[in-house]
Amino acid sequence: MTASPLSDPLHDPLHDPHGSSGPAAAPGAAPGAAPGAVLASAAPGRRVAGAPEPPEPPAGGVDAASVLRSLLAETVRRDGSDLHLRAGEPPRVRVRGDLVPLGRAVPPDLLSAVVRAMMEPDVLAAYDRDLEADLALTMSGVGRFRVNAFRSRGHDAAVLRRVADAPQRLDSLGMPPVIRDLALRRRGLVLVTGPTGSGKTTTLAAMIDAINDERPVHVLTLEDPIEIVHTSRTATVTQRELGSDSRSWGAALRAAMRQDPDVILVGEMRDAETVHAALSAAETGHLVLSTLHTTDALETVQRVIDFFPPHEQPRVRSALAASLQGIICQRLVATPDGGRLPVLEIAVADVRLAEVVADPDRTLELPDVVAEGGYSGMQTFDQHLVRLVLEGVLDEATARGAASTPHDFSVALRRTGWRGEGG
């Protein structure tokens, strides 16, 4: 069996087949360029790594930029989604949901150099002050990554999430037509929710791409950091990044209303200020897209309301009921061929949905509204899973393991006449 090109990530990346005494230049660099010189900026005009004057390599002559490039290239080669870097531990890449070690442990001094090589001076200063930082990294010939750098047990550490170079199409993601319909709404609030790593960013980017295809409007995105870059086509797309383009979410959202937007994407609903600004924009005729780390439609509605103190919640309920256009909740489920696909719960605005959102005594009825709303494109997770089993996309055991209520899922599957894979 052919050995992995990164069987030892702290040695193989620095191996020079031509016998030179120094580390090899990174692939794609100009002759004589320092390793890592091809590292590009996270956004146009911004350098994130591969500075003109890179930091001094750690003891032993190991070049941090070359190690970073090799680790990220191996992550891409394995079709990994995330790269985890911890001092004194082997790098680990997440492949189909599992963390797989790459080579031997990384010494703390080398890992510190690797983490800091990703940062511009202003980001590095903020990291040293706050002990954590979010940034985007584009590496020429390798790909784009969202980076969260942080401290763990007194040492630098980081997790790098691989992101697409360009938005994918909704149909290529297997999204039902109702998702495109929600993306093309003229006004209101659409939320995409799910746990970390469930594909929220990918879905939102595909929705923006659908708008960019069809509507001659101004799309304004507020992100931390910018992950997937959009090029204006039918729409004009303006992307702003927290830290480099605005100092705070509050300032960016206040300024947004003076920038003539038709569509506003808010990277994440983080606090009451963000939610209030998003609801206000949705109420005044804008389409607002955002995300939450919630598991289903009911929890999403409750989370939005719970951002506010009790005396404000009646007003928030009324605003949410009036402006909410849809909730798209996602989970990624492993498929028999080793891939992963999104399983969706979808709530779409109608009279019943608005009534249960507005009335605190009826909000717990929301799952029933979703389950009974198939005529408007609504579905629960379990309904989607039943359909995927019947279509032969998932096996019954996998689907049951991903179900919200495994017993109810099994009952619903049997009611369709399903007799099992061998039946």
C-alpha positions as CSV (number, residue, x, y, z in Angstrom):
1,M,0.0,0.0,0.0
2,T,1.3,3.5,-0.9
3,A,2.4,5.4,2.2
4,S,0.6,8.6,3.0
5,P,2.4,11.7,1.8
6,L,2.1,13.0,5.4
7,S,3.0,9.9,7.4
8,D,5.2,12.2,9.5
9,P,3.8,15.8,9.1
10,L,6.7,17.3,11.1
11,H,9.3,15.7,8.9
12,D,8.0,14.8,5.4
13,P,6.8,18.4,4.6
14,L,10.4,19.6,5.1
15,H,12.1,16.9,3.1
16,D,14.0,18.4,0.2
17,P,14.4,15.8,-2.6
18,H,17.0,18.1,-4.2
19,G,19.3,17.9,-1.2
20,S,19.2,21.6,-0.3
21,S,20.1,22.4,3.3
22,G,17.0,24.5,3.9
23,P,13.3,23.7,3.8
24,A,11.7,23.4,0.4
25,A,9.6,26.2,-1.0
26,A,5.8,25.7,-0.8
27,P,4.2,24.4,-4.0
28,G,3.3,27.2,-6.3
29,A,5.8,29.7,-4.8
30,A,8.1,31.7,-7.0
31,P,11.7,30.3,-7.3
32,G,13.6,31.3,-4.2
33,A,10.5,32.3,-2.3
34,A,10.3,31.5,1.4
35,P,8.1,28.6,2.3
36,G,4.5,29.7,2.8
37,A,5.0,32.7,0.5
38,V,2.0,31.5,-1.6
39,L,-0.4,31.8,1.4
40,A,-3.0,34.3,0.2
41,S,-5.3,36.7,2.0
42,A,-8.6,35.8,3.7
43,A,-10.3,38.5,1.8
44,P,-9.3,40.8,-1.1
45,G,-6.4,43.0,0.0
46,R,-5.8,41.2,3.3
47,R,-2.9,39.0,4.2
48,V,-3.5,36.3,6.7
49,A,-0.5,34.1,6.3
50,G,2.8,34.1,4.4
51,A,3.8,37.6,5.5
52,P,6.6,39.3,3.6
53,E,8.7,38.8,6.8
54,P,7.5,35.5,8.3
55,P,8.2,34.8,11.9
56,E,11.5,33.1,12.8
57,P,11.2,29.4,12.6
58,P,11.3,27.4,15.8
59,A,14.4,25.6,17.0
60,G,15.6,22.9,14.7
61,G,14.9,24.9,11.4
62,V,11.4,23.5,10.9
63,D,9.4,26.0,8.9
64,A,5.9,26.6,10.3
65,A,4.4,27.7,7.0
66,S,5.5,24.5,5.3
67,V,4.1,22.4,8.1
68,L,0.8,24.2,7.9
69,R,0.6,23.9,4.1
70,S,1.3,20.1,4.3
71,L,-1.2,19.5,7.1
72,L,-3.9,21.4,5.2
73,A,-3.1,19.7,1.9
74,E,-3.4,16.3,3.7
75,T,-6.8,17.4,5.1
76,V,-8.0,18.2,1.6
77,R,-6.5,15.0,0.2
78,R,-8.5,12.9,2.8
79,D,-11.6,15.0,2.1
80,G,-11.6,16.1,5.8
81,S,-13.8,18.8,7.1
82,D,-11.7,20.1,10.1
83,L,-8.1,20.1,11.2
84,H,-7.4,20.1,15.0
85,L,-4.1,21.4,16.2
86,R,-3.1,20.9,19.9
87,A,0.3,21.3,21.5
88,G,2.0,18.0,22.4
89,E,-0.6,15.9,20.4
90,P,-0.8,14.6,16.9
91,P,-2.8,16.8,14.5
92,R,-6.2,15.3,13.8
93,V,-8.4,15.6,10.8
94,R,-12.2,15.0,10.9
95,V,-13.1,12.6,8.1
96,R,-16.8,11.6,7.8
97,G,-17.4,12.6,11.4
98,D,-14.4,10.8,13.0
99,L,-11.2,12.4,14.1
100,V,-8.1,10.7,12.6
101,P,-4.5,11.4,13.8
102,L,-1.9,12.5,11.4
103,G,1.7,11.6,12.3
104,R,3.4,12.3,15.5
105,A,2.8,15.0,18.2
106,V,3.5,18.6,17.5
107,P,5.9,20.3,20.0
108,P,4.4,23.4,21.6
109,D,7.0,25.8,20.1
110,L,6.3,24.6,16.6
111,L,2.5,24.6,17.1
112,S,2.7,28.2,18.4
113,A,4.6,29.2,15.3
114,V,2.1,27.4,13.0
115,V,-0.9,29.1,14.7
116,R,0.7,32.6,14.7
117,A,1.8,32.3,11.0
118,M,-1.8,32.4,10.0
119,M,-2.4,35.9,11.5
120,E,-1.9,39.4,10.4
121,P,-0.3,41.8,13.0
122,D,-3.7,43.3,14.0
123,V,-5.3,39.8,14.4
124,L,-2.2,38.6,16.3
125,A,-2.4,41.6,18.7
126,A,-6.1,40.9,19.3
127,Y,-5.3,37.2,19.9
128,D,-2.6,38.0,22.4
129,R,-5.1,40.3,24.2
130,D,-8.2,38.1,24.1
131,L,-6.5,34.7,23.9
132,E,-8.8,33.7,21.0
133,A,-9.4,34.9,17.5
134,D,-11.5,34.0,14.4
135,L,-10.1,34.5,11.0
136,A,-10.3,33.2,7.4
137,L,-7.3,31.7,5.6
138,T,-6.9,31.1,1.9
139,M,-4.0,29.0,0.8
140,S,-3.1,29.0,-2.9
141,G,-3.5,25.6,-4.5
142,V,-5.0,24.1,-1.3
143,G,-8.2,25.9,-0.4
144,R,-10.1,28.2,2.0
145,F,-10.4,27.6,5.8
146,R,-12.2,29.2,8.7
147,V,-9.9,29.4,11.7
148,N,-10.5,29.6,15.4
149,A,-7.3,30.1,17.3
150,F,-7.3,29.8,21.1
151,R,-5.3,28.9,24.1
152,S,-5.5,25.5,25.8
153,R,-3.7,24.6,29.0
154,G,-1.4,27.6,28.4
155,H,-0.5,26.8,24.8
156,D,-1.6,28.0,21.4
157,A,-4.2,25.7,19.6
158,A,-6.5,26.0,16.6
159,V,-9.3,24.3,14.7
160,L,-9.5,25.0,11.0
161,R,-12.8,24.3,9.2
162,R,-12.5,23.7,5.4
163,V,-14.9,25.8,3.4
164,A,-15.8,25.9,-0.2
165,D,-14.0,28.3,-2.5
166,A,-17.3,29.2,-4.1
167,P,-21.0,28.7,-3.2
168,Q,-22.6,25.5,-4.2
169,R,-26.0,25.3,-5.9
170,L,-29.1,24.4,-3.9
171,D,-29.9,21.5,-6.2
172,S,-26.4,20.1,-6.0
173,L,-26.9,20.0,-2.2
174,G,-30.1,18.0,-2.6
175,M,-32.2,20.8,-1.1
176,P,-36.0,20.7,-1.8
177,P,-37.6,23.5,-3.9
178,V,-39.0,25.2,-0.8
179,I,-35.5,26.3,0.2
180,R,-35.1,28.2,-3.0
181,D,-38.6,29.7,-2.5
182,L,-37.6,30.9,1.0
183,A,-34.4,32.4,-0.4
184,L,-36.3,34.4,-2.9
185,R,-38.8,35.9,-0.5
186,R,-38.9,39.7,-0.7
187,R,-39.0,40.4,3.0
188,G,-39.0,38.7,6.5
189,L,-36.7,36.5,8.5
190,V,-35.3,33.1,7.5
191,L,-33.2,31.1,10.0
192,V,-30.9,28.3,9.2
193,T,-30.1,26.3,12.3
194,G,-28.2,23.2,13.5
195,P,-25.2,22.2,15.5
196,T,-21.6,23.1,14.6
197,G,-20.6,21.4,11.4
198,S,-24.1,20.7,10.2
199,G,-23.7,22.7,6.9
200,K,-25.4,26.0,7.9
201,T,-22.8,28.1,6.2
202,T,-23.0,26.0,3.0
203,T,-26.8,26.3,2.9
204,L,-26.8,30.0,3.5
205,A,-24.2,30.6,0.8
206,A,-26.2,28.5,-1.7
207,M,-29.3,30.6,-0.8
208,I,-27.4,33.8,-1.4
209,D,-26.2,32.3,-4.7
210,A,-29.8,31.7,-5.7
211,I,-30.6,35.4,-5.0
212,N,-27.5,36.4,-7.0
213,D,-28.9,34.4,-9.9
214,E,-32.3,35.9,-10.1
215,R,-32.8,39.2,-8.2
216,P,-31.3,42.6,-9.2
217,V,-30.9,43.6,-5.5
218,H,-28.2,44.6,-3.0
219,V,-27.2,41.7,-0.8
220,L,-25.2,42.8,2.3
221,T,-23.5,40.1,4.4
222,L,-22.0,40.6,7.9
223,E,-19.7,37.7,8.8
224,D,-17.1,36.7,11.3
225,P,-15.1,35.8,9.3
226,I,-16.0,35.8,5.6
227,E,-15.9,32.2,4.6
228,I,-17.4,31.7,1.1
229,V,-16.7,34.6,-1.3
230,H,-19.5,35.7,-3.6
231,T,-19.0,37.5,-7.0
232,S,-21.8,39.9,-8.0
233,R,-23.9,38.7,-10.9
234,T,-27.5,39.7,-11.2
235,A,-27.3,41.0,-7.6
236,T,-24.7,43.3,-6.1
237,V,-23.1,41.4,-3.1
238,T,-21.3,43.3,-0.4
239,Q,-19.4,41.2,2.2
240,R,-18.2,42.8,5.4
241,E,-16.1,41.0,8.0
242,L,-16.1,41.7,11.7
243,G,-12.7,43.1,12.8
244,S,-11.4,44.1,9.4
245,D,-14.5,45.9,8.0
246,S,-16.4,46.8,11.2
247,R,-15.5,46.9,14.9
248,S,-18.7,45.3,16.2
249,W,-21.9,43.5,15.3
250,G,-23.9,46.4,16.7
251,A,-22.0,49.0,14.6
252,A,-22.3,46.9,11.5
253,L,-26.0,46.3,11.9
254,R,-26.7,50.0,12.6
255,A,-24.7,51.0,9.5
256,A,-26.4,48.3,7.3
257,M,-29.6,50.3,7.3
258,R,-27.8,53.2,5.7
259,Q,-26.2,51.1,3.0
260,D,-29.4,50.5,0.9
261,P,-29.6,46.7,1.4
262,D,-32.5,44.6,0.1
263,V,-31.1,41.3,1.6
264,I,-29.1,41.2,4.8
265,L,-27.2,38.1,6.0
266,V,-26.2,38.1,9.6
267,G,-23.6,35.4,10.2
268,E,-25.1,34.4,13.6
269,M,-27.7,35.6,16.1
270,R,-25.4,36.0,19.1
271,D,-27.3,38.2,21.5
272,A,-30.4,40.4,22.1
273,E,-28.9,43.3,20.2
274,T,-28.3,41.2,17.1
275,V,-31.8,39.6,17.2
276,H,-33.4,43.0,17.8
277,A,-31.6,44.5,14.8
278,A,-32.5,41.5,12.6
279,L,-36.2,41.6,13.5
280,S,-36.3,45.4,12.9
281,A,-34.8,45.0,9.5
282,A,-37.2,42.2,8.6
283,E,-40.2,44.2,9.8
284,T,-39.1,47.2,7.7
285,G,-39.2,45.3,4.3
286,H,-35.8,43.6,4.1
287,L,-35.1,39.9,3.7
288,V,-32.9,38.8,6.6
289,L,-31.0,35.5,6.7
290,S,-29.2,34.3,9.8
291,T,-28.2,31.2,11.8
292,L,-28.7,29.8,15.3
293,H,-27.2,26.8,17.1
294,T,-30.5,25.1,17.7
295,T,-31.7,21.6,17.0
296,D,-35.3,22.0,15.7
297,A,-38.0,24.6,14.8
298,L,-39.5,24.7,18.3
299,E,-36.2,25.3,20.1
300,T,-35.3,28.0,17.5
301,V,-38.5,30.0,18.3
302,Q,-37.9,29.6,22.0
303,R,-34.2,30.6,21.7
304,V,-35.0,33.8,19.9
305,I,-37.6,34.8,22.5
306,D,-35.4,33.8,25.4
307,F,-32.7,36.3,24.3
308,F,-34.9,38.9,25.9
309,P,-36.1,39.6,29.5
310,P,-39.6,38.5,30.3
311,H,-41.1,42.0,30.1
312,E,-39.9,42.3,26.5
313,Q,-40.9,38.9,25.3
314,P,-44.6,39.7,24.3
315,R,-43.3,42.3,21.9
316,V,-40.6,40.0,20.5
317,R,-43.2,37.2,20.0
318,S,-45.4,39.6,18.0
319,A,-42.5,40.8,15.9
320,L,-41.3,37.2,15.3
321,A,-44.7,36.0,14.4
322,A,-45.2,38.8,11.9
323,S,-41.8,38.6,10.2
324,L,-40.8,34.9,10.4
325,Q,-40.8,33.4,6.9
326,G,-39.1,30.1,7.5
327,I,-36.8,27.9,9.7
328,I,-34.5,25.4,8.1
329,C,-32.9,23.0,10.7
330,Q,-30.1,20.7,9.5
331,R,-28.4,17.5,10.6
332,L,-25.7,15.7,8.6
333,V,-26.2,11.9,8.5
334,A,-23.7,9.3,7.2
335,T,-24.7,7.5,4.0
336,P,-23.8,3.9,3.2
337,D,-21.2,5.1,0.6
338,G,-19.2,6.9,3.2
339,G,-20.6,10.4,2.5
340,R,-22.9,12.6,4.5
341,L,-26.2,14.2,3.5
342,P,-28.3,16.9,5.1
343,V,-31.6,15.9,6.8
344,L,-33.9,18.8,7.2
345,E,-36.8,20.0,9.4
346,I,-38.5,22.9,7.6
347,A,-41.1,25.3,9.0
348,V,-42.7,27.7,6.5
349,A,-44.8,30.8,7.5
350,D,-48.6,30.3,7.4
351,V,-51.5,31.4,9.6
352,R,-51.1,28.5,12.0
353,L,-47.4,28.9,12.4
354,A,-47.8,32.6,13.1
355,E,-50.5,31.9,15.7
356,V,-48.5,29.4,17.7
357,V,-45.4,31.6,17.6
358,A,-47.4,34.6,18.9
359,D,-49.3,32.7,21.7
360,P,-47.0,31.4,24.5
361,D,-49.7,29.0,25.5
362,R,-49.7,27.4,22.1
363,T,-46.0,27.5,21.1
364,L,-45.5,23.8,22.1
365,E,-47.9,23.0,19.3
366,L,-45.3,24.0,16.7
367,P,-44.0,20.5,16.0
368,D,-47.6,19.4,15.1
369,V,-47.9,22.4,12.8
370,V,-44.7,21.4,11.0
371,A,-45.7,17.7,10.8
372,E,-49.1,18.6,9.3
373,G,-47.8,21.3,6.9
374,G,-46.6,19.2,4.0
375,Y,-48.8,21.1,1.6
376,S,-46.6,24.2,2.1
377,G,-43.3,22.3,2.1
378,M,-43.0,21.7,5.8
379,Q,-41.5,18.6,7.2
380,T,-40.1,17.2,10.5
381,F,-36.7,15.5,10.7
382,D,-38.4,12.1,11.2
383,Q,-40.7,12.6,8.2
384,H,-37.6,13.4,6.0
385,L,-35.8,10.3,7.4
386,V,-38.8,8.1,6.6
387,R,-38.7,9.3,3.0
388,L,-34.9,8.7,2.7
389,V,-35.4,5.1,3.9
390,L,-38.2,4.5,1.4
391,E,-36.0,6.0,-1.4
392,G,-33.2,3.7,-0.4
393,V,-30.8,6.5,0.4
394,L,-30.5,5.5,4.1
395,D,-30.8,2.2,5.9
396,E,-33.3,1.9,8.7
397,A,-30.8,1.6,11.5
398,T,-28.9,4.8,10.5
399,A,-32.1,6.7,10.1
400,R,-33.4,5.6,13.5
401,G,-30.2,6.7,15.1
402,A,-30.6,10.2,13.6
403,A,-34.3,10.5,14.4
404,S,-35.6,13.0,16.9
405,T,-37.9,10.3,18.4
406,P,-36.7,6.9,17.3
407,H,-39.9,5.1,18.5
408,D,-42.2,7.5,16.6
409,F,-39.9,7.2,13.5
410,S,-40.2,3.4,13.6
411,V,-44.0,3.6,13.9
412,A,-44.2,6.1,11.0
413,L,-42.0,3.9,8.8
414,R,-44.1,0.8,9.5
415,R,-47.3,2.7,8.6
416,T,-45.9,3.2,5.1
417,G,-45.9,-0.6,4.6
418,W,-42.1,-0.8,5.0
419,R,-41.0,-4.4,5.9
420,G,-37.3,-3.8,6.3
421,E,-34.3,-4.0,3.9
422,G,-35.0,-7.7,3.2
423,G,-38.8,-7.4,3.2
